[in-house]
């Protein structure tokens, strides 16, 4: 199971990320675009994910992933149960969601900084 502290450590290291508390949800944004959200009870992590691929992700692992609430279906968004994620998978999901929101040159610079 991943924790908010682990998620925060990954997200806060990503360039241009800012953290906000909105209606008790911890949200990580690039400017005004939210790419990651943790529920108030810290059991669910919402994240940016390609709309055209989300149904297959949810169908492949319904114990881990679920569709967002109906009002969020218009966004490129999926929700994961934090208890079902390991740290490596969470890291990949967070970075991929971030990559959807920043310019390619920012992604390239970040990847280059990793070595």
N, C-alpha and C positions, 0 to 999 in steps of 0.2 A: 504494500500500500504506500502510495506517495502522500506527502504532507504539503501543506501550504508553504512551509519553510523551504522545502526542496524546490517547489515550483517557483517561488520568489527568487531563489538563488539562480536558477536558470534564466528566468525572464529579465531580472534586473541586470544581468551581464550582457544583454543584447542591446546594441546601439539604438538610440532614439526612444527607448522604452521608458514610459512613465507609469507609475502605479497610482491608482485612485480607489477610494472607497465610495461606492455608489449604491445606495439602498442596501447597505450591509454586504454587498458583493465586492470582493477584491477584484479589480479590473486592471488589466495591463493594456496600455494603448500606445499607438504611434500617432501623435497628433490627436485627432478626434476619433480615430479608428480603433475600436476595441478588437484585439486579436486573441484575448485570453481572459477568462473569468472564473472565479472560484466562488461557489455558493456559500452563504453565511454559515452553514453547518459543516463546511469543508468536506463534503462528501462527493460533490460533483464539480467537474472542470469542463467548462465550455471553451471551445477553441475554434479558430478559423479553419475551414476545411472546404475543398472544392465541392460546390453544390451538386455537380453531376456525379460525384463519386460517393456521396454520403450514404445513399440507400444501400449500396453494396457493402460499405463498411459496417453499418448497423446490422445488416442481415448476416454478415460473416461472423460477428461476435456480439450477439444481442445481450450477453451477460456483462459486457464491458461498455458498449456504446449504445446511445439512444439518440433519436432525433430531437431537435430542440422543440421547445413549446411552440404551439401553432403561430403565435405572433412573431416568432423568430425564424420561421421557415423561409422567409424571403431573403435572409442573409446566408452567407456561406459559413455555416455553423453546425457543429456536432457537439454532443455532450458525452463525457466519459465518467464512469464511476471510478473515483480515485482509488477505492479499495481493490479494484481489479487491474490497476496499472502497476508496472514496476518502474523503477527510476529511469532506465534506459528508454523505455517506450515513451514515458512522459517527456523526457528531454527531446526526443525526436518530434513529438507532436507540437511542443511549444515552439521549437525552432522553425518547423515547417509553417506554423500559423504566422509567426513573425515574418517569415520570408514572403508571405502573401501580401504584406502591407508596406514593405520598404522598397525603395528603388534597388535595381539589380546591382548598381555600383556599391551600395551599402552592404549588400549580401556578400559581394566579392571581397570587399575590404575586410569584413568580419571573418570570412573563411580564410583569407590570407593571413590574418593575425593569429589564427589557430596553428599555423605552421604547416 
